Amino acid sequence: MCGIIGLLLADEDAWVNQLLFDGLTVLQHRGQDAAGMVTAERMRLHLRKDNGMVRDVFEQHHMTELRGNVGLGHVRYPTAGSSSCAEAQPLYTNYPHGICVAHNGNLTNTDTLYEEMTKKQRHVNTDSDSELLLNCFAEFLTKHESGTNGNKKSIVEAVFATCTDLMQQCKGGYATVYLINGVGLVGFRDPHGIRPLVFGCRATDPADKGKKWTTESMQQAGNKKLDYCIASESVAIDALGFQLVRDVKAGEAFFVDMNTGQCHVRTCVKDATPAPCIFEYVYFARPDSIMDGVSVYETRLIMGEKLADKIRRVYPDTHDEIDVVIPIPDTARTCALQAAYCLNKPFREGFIKNRYIARTFIMPGQAKRKKSVRLKLNTIKPEF
């Protein structure tokens, strides 16, 4: 699990660094091992990444160096590779154009992809599947842009053809955002939509303030009238003052041309079958997020109702003996509250959470997780 965000501002003289910082802070619950940010300032890329929390990785002197109106951000919880700073994202390859990637998810055919990239003389320097994803994208984009397959394409067609090829070759669950230097931002989800990704916009023309934007109206805007944001969760878009448009669909790609300000959305896999990860709704996501059009908070309320129904069904003669319903804070609180209501039992707090201990599930290493849990949670003894 990781958190990703991409931003492109219509004003070429604007700086996107503070928006990226704020967006990553909102997405910090998705990864606390490492954080990174890359921006593009008139063809020059500026990168800062390191192990640690967002507030610790980006100090004032780092922020002043992250100039430019387009950029990517990433917070990492390592599920593949290692916790090495070298595997912190965004990752970069210089050809073609200069491409950076922020990736959330896992690939399941990494051995095959590694062999393919090695045959094409692409160097993969880490054990991170994100680096494989970056090299695959770069290789396919080179093929479609240069016409090495006998069919040279425009940049828009080349980008979508690249996304199609990548989705066909890379297996697993992933949501990614790419910054193609001098070209634009690209974001897409795997053909099953396992990992979440949403996009939104913000009008730069005062006459368009308050307008309700749709995918169609965004694509018709052009002429650099909109700022664009693409992120793992809708809370990042809300917090930055952008309007949430919708989720990127399973097997769909979203591309913004930074030279024209035009955005393009296209389905790259015709037989995509949506199968979003249920653990996003159970634990990963913030309750105020909306994923695939579904409120995470309302989902957890319904889970509480279903849990109460199951308890009554499985324990028809003994469920009345339940004394209280206690959540393990914080994710279970919404579910437990609704279960208590449906069972007509008291809701009680049995554990007190230390707010200064970060999210323990995504900490690197079991030993560190166990120690942090002991510091994080303490029982309210009268409840036990």
Disulfide bonds with the S-S distance in Angstrom:
none
